[in-house]
Amino acid sequence: MSGPLAGIVVLDLTRFLSGPHATLLLAGLGAEVIKVDDPASGDPSAGAPPLVGPGGPGLERSSPADYGIAYLKRTRAKKSATLNLKHSEGRALFLELAKHADVVIENFRPGVADRLGVAYDVLKEKNPRLVYCALTGYGSTGPDRDLKAYDLMAQAASGLMGITGDPQGAPTKAGSPLSDMIAGTYAALGIVAALQERTRSGMGQAVDVSMVDCLFSMIMDEPLDCYAALGLQPRQGNRIMRFSPFNAYEAMDGWVTLGAATEQDWRNLLGALQREDLMEDSRLQSVGWRIANSDQVDAIVGAWVRERSVAQVVDALKQHDVPCSPVRTPEDAIAWPHLRARDMVQRLTLPDTTVTTVVAAGLPLKFSRSEASLEAPAPVPGAHTAEVLSRFLRMDEATIATLKSRGVV
């Protein structure tokens, strides 16, 4: 078996998280992803704390074999080559490499690729079949296109922070850098779609992905512009305006989430609470009334949950087919047998194949025939430079050594 994207060559100019996440997905699906980094500075995540090596994780480098955990996670199953795009010869070499690639992806600020001479308009002249993906904070067009953005800014700008947190509390970002991960996932989807279209047209094209666009498209599934007219707070905490109850409740030894998205769920929940008497209350049988009076509904559910352990609550709710889950810590999730059974919990491996104690997530895409995996370790930075130049550009060792001595590669 081979991956669904076997035979696809990707030149990866990205760094930090959004772009590397996109190419991580492509690599897991079988594409040959070749990281292209500056020979002088390299990938900034390779030496950034926290690090892990033979001595375990730490905030300071204790040996030359230590690597940034982010680097080890985000560059799994990829190759690494170095090339100085600011050098005229380095740029020329990249343009030649682009002739042999299917995809080029970058997450520079708008205008940087143009200044480096590797923007889509240049590369498509060399390779009309090339799929080029630009992944930015605000997109390649629009009045705010030039603004610098990290995940926090994207969550704030898109409206996500405005709807996250307690109704009377401060705006809150999601606990993980969602805008980077989601934009990276959208970018991978856009690249695969463009590759599929290429099979019909024979032509490549540019894919423009904005972190803010991606988050905005996801939060606007909710009718957020109607909240004020409906008398609803923009920040709902753990609630959702379409259902009630739908919240996190404190048990004797932890927290449990549960929700009633259908009337059957609500009746099942009342059965679990042994409150069949409430089925006669016409107000409680109206989901609209329950949404408008979620505090009263939560008081009923919360009183029942508080008198029980998490295990007792979950067991009772499962018996009545009520959607629920304990609120797990990351450590709890790592230990969860379900994720382990789906090969989602994997030990992170150093480039020399030493297995560390650090956990990484497996590829969340499973296929019945095709192979898809992120088990291959991150590469030693620059380890594949000679291979790439020799294979694609037919360079010999002496030529490569000369280029290296002059800082081109």
Residue pairs with C-beta under 8 A, 6 or more apart in sequence:
1 369
1 370
1 371
2 30
2 370
2 371
3 28
3 29
3 30
3 31
3 370
3 371
3 372
3 373
4 29
4 30
4 367
4 370
4 372
5 26
5 29
5 30
5 31
5 192
5 195
6 30
6 31
7 32
8 26
8 30
8 31
8 32
8 102
8 103
8 195
9 31
9 32
9 34
9 100
9 101
9 102
9 103
10 23
10 26
10 27
10 31
10 32
10 33
10 34
10 101
10 102
10 103
10 104
10 105
11 34
11 36
11 94
11 97
11 98
11 101
11 103
11 104
11 105
12 19
12 20
12 23
12 33
12 34
12 35
12 36
12 78
12 105
13 19
13 36
13 85
13 104
13 105
13 106
13 107
13 108
13 118
14 20
14 22
14 23
14 105
14 106
14 107
14 135
15 37
15 43
15 44
15 45
15 107
16 44
16 45
16 107
16 180
17 70
17 74
17 151
17 177
17 180
17 181
17 184
18 107
18 135
18 179
18 180
18 181
18 183
18 184
18 187
18 211
19 105
19 106
19 107
19 135
19 184
19 187
20 45
20 74
20 75
20 184
21 74
21 180
21 181
21 184
21 185
22 105
22 133
22 135
22 183
22 184
22 185
22 187
22 188
22 191
23 31
23 33
23 35
23 78
23 105
23 188
24 74
24 75
24 76
24 77
24 78
24 184
24 374
25 184
25 185
25 188
25 363
25 365
26 33
26 103
26 188
26 191
27 33
27 76
27 77
27 78
27 374
28 76
28 77
28 363
28 365
28 372
28 373
28 374
29 363
29 365
29 370
29 372
30 370
30 371
30 372
31 102
31 103
32 79
33 77
33 78
33 79
34 78
34 79
34 80
34 81
34 384
34 388
35 43
35 75
35 78
35 79
35 80
35 81
35 379
36 81
36 82
36 83
36 85
36 94
36 97
37 43
37 80
37 81
37 82
37 83
37 381
37 382
38 82
38 83
38 84
38 85
38 86
39 82
39 83
39 84
39 382
39 404
39 407
39 408
39 409
40 84
40 407
42 82
42 381
42 382
43 71
43 75
43 80
43 381
45 68
45 70
45 71
45 74
46 67
46 68
46 71
46 381
47 61
47 67
47 68
47 71
48 68
48 70
48 71
49 58
49 59
49 60
49 68
50 57
50 58
50 59
50 68
50 69
51 57
51 58
51 59
51 60
51 61
51 66
51 67
51 68
51 69
52 58
52 66
52 67
52 69
52 72
52 348
52 350
52 356
52 357
52 358
53 61
53 62
53 63
53 65
53 66
53 67
53 350
53 356
54 63
54 65
54 66
54 350
54 354
55 62
55 63
55 66
56 356
56 357
57 69
57 356
57 357
57 358
58 66
65 350
65 352
65 354
67 350
67 351
67 378
69 348
69 358
71 378
72 348
72 349
72 350
72 356
72 358
72 360
72 377
72 378
73 348
73 360
73 378
74 378
75 378
75 379
76 349
76 360
76 374
76 375
76 376
76 377
76 378
77 373
77 374
77 375
77 376
78 378
78 379
79 379
79 383
79 384
79 387
79 388
80 379
80 380
80 381
80 382
80 383
80 384
80 385
81 382
81 384
81 385
81 387
81 388
81 389
81 409
82 381
82 382
82 385
82 409
83 90
83 93
83 94
83 97
83 385
83 408
83 409
84 90
84 407
84 408
84 409
85 91
85 94
85 116
85 117
85 118
86 116
87 407
87 408
89 403
89 406
89 408
90 408
90 409
91 116
91 117
91 118
93 389
93 393
93 403
93 408
93 409
94 118
95 117
95 118
95 122
95 123
95 126
96 126
96 392
96 393
97 388
97 392
97 393
98 104
98 118
98 123
98 126
98 127
98 130
99 126
99 127
100 127
100 392
101 127
101 130
102 129
102 130
102 131
102 195
103 130
103 131
103 132
103 133
103 191
103 195
104 118
104 123
104 130
104 131
104 132
104 133
105 132
105 133
105 134
105 135
105 187
105 191
106 112
106 113
106 118
106 133
106 134
106 135
107 134
107 135
107 136
108 116
108 134
108 136
109 136
109 137
109 146
109 148
110 134
110 136
110 140
110 145
110 146
111 146
113 119
113 120
113 134
120 130
120 132
120 134
120 206
123 130
123 132
124 130
124 132
124 204
127 204
128 203
128 204
129 198
129 202
129 203
129 204
130 204
131 191
131 194
131 195
131 198
131 204
131 205
131 207
132 204
132 205
132 206
132 207
133 187
133 190
133 191
133 194
133 206
133 207
133 209
134 140
134 206
134 207
134 208
134 209
135 183
135 184
135 187
135 209
135 211
136 145
136 149
136 208
136 209
136 210
136 211
137 147
137 148
137 149
137 150
137 153
137 154
137 210
137 211
137 212
138 144
138 145
138 147
138 149
138 157
138 210
138 211
138 212
139 145
139 208
139 209
139 210
139 212
139 213
140 208
140 210
141 208
147 153
149 157
149 211
149 212
151 173
151 177
151 178
151 179
151 180
151 211
152 173
154 179
154 180
154 183
154 211
154 212
154 215
155 161
155 164
155 173
155 174
155 178
155 179
155 215
156 162
156 171
156 173
157 212
158 179
158 211
158 212
158 215
158 216
158 219
159 215
159 216
159 219
159 224
160 173
160 174
160 178
160 179
160 215
160 219
161 171
161 172
161 173
162 171
162 234
162 235
163 219
163 222
163 224
163 234
163 235
163 236
164 171
164 172
164 173
164 174
164 235
165 171
165 172
165 235
165 237
166 235
166 237
167 233
167 235
167 236
167 237
169 235
171 235
178 215
179 211
179 212
179 214
179 215
180 211
182 211
182 214
182 215
182 218
183 209
183 210
183 211
183 214
183 215
186 209
186 214
187 207
187 209
190 207
190 209
191 207
194 204
194 205
194 207
197 205
198 204
198 205
222 240
222 241
222 242
223 241
224 234
227 233
227 234
227 241
230 241
231 292
232 241
237 247
238 246
238 247
238 248
238 257
239 246
239 247
239 294
240 246
240 259
241 291
242 261
242 291
243 259
243 260
243 261
243 287
243 291
244 260
244 287
244 290
244 291
244 293
244 294
244 297
245 258
245 259
245 260
245 269
245 290
245 294
245 297
245 298
245 301
246 258
246 259
246 260
246 261
247 257
247 258
247 259
247 294
247 298
247 301
248 255
248 256
248 257
248 327
249 255
249 256
249 257
249 258
249 298
249 301
249 302
249 305
249 306
249 313
250 302
250 305
250 306
251 305
251 306
251 308
251 309
251 310
251 312
251 313
252 306
252 307
252 308
252 309
252 310
253 309
253 310
254 309
254 310
254 326
254 327
255 310
255 326
255 327
256 305
256 310
256 313
256 314
256 317
256 324
256 325
256 326
256 327
257 324
257 325
257 326
257 327
258 269
258 301
258 317
258 322
258 323
258 324
259 265
259 323
259 324
260 266
260 268
260 269
260 322
260 323
261 323
263 285
263 287
265 322
265 323
266 285
266 287
266 290
267 279
268 320
268 321
268 322
269 301
269 317
269 320
269 322
270 276
270 278
270 279
271 320
272 316
272 317
272 319
272 320
272 322
273 300
273 301
273 304
275 300
275 304
278 284
278 300
279 285
283 289
283 293
284 290
284 297
290 297
305 313
308 316
310 326
313 324
314 324
314 325
314 326
317 323
317 324
318 324
326 332
328 336
333 339
334 345
334 359
339 345
342 362
342 366
343 362
344 361
344 362
344 364
345 359
345 361
345 362
346 359
346 360
346 361
346 362
346 374
346 375
347 355
347 356
347 357
347 358
347 359
347 360
348 355
348 356
348 358
348 359
348 360
349 355
349 356
349 375
349 377
349 378
350 356
350 377
350 378
351 377
351 378
351 379
351 380
351 383
353 377
360 374
362 373
362 374
363 372
363 373
363 374
365 372
366 372
385 400
385 404
385 409
386 397
386 400
389 395
389 399
389 400
389 403
389 409
390 396
390 397
390 400
395 403
400 409
403 409
